């Protein structure tokens, strides 16, 4: 019975050593892969993130205080407005 327990324990230790060696190799491969590709700040694990275009400048409406894109600006009386209605008000 003692011999059986000895061989069982030896087999367990060999399997444990092989398993830990495989895990170490996998972790090394992952770390090398991460070093090759710098992580994107908004990336989630395993997903590719598309590069976003530069953000448009935001302006504040002089009438209501809402922020809106500069491409929608309605300048009047030296101020910036979000719509024609606010520019005439």
Buried (B, 14 or more C-beta within 10 A) or exposed (E): EEEEEEEEEEEEEEEEEEEEEEEEEEEEEEEEEEEEEEEEEEEEEEEEEEEEEEEEEEBBBBBEEEEBEEEEBBEEEEBBBBBEEBBEE
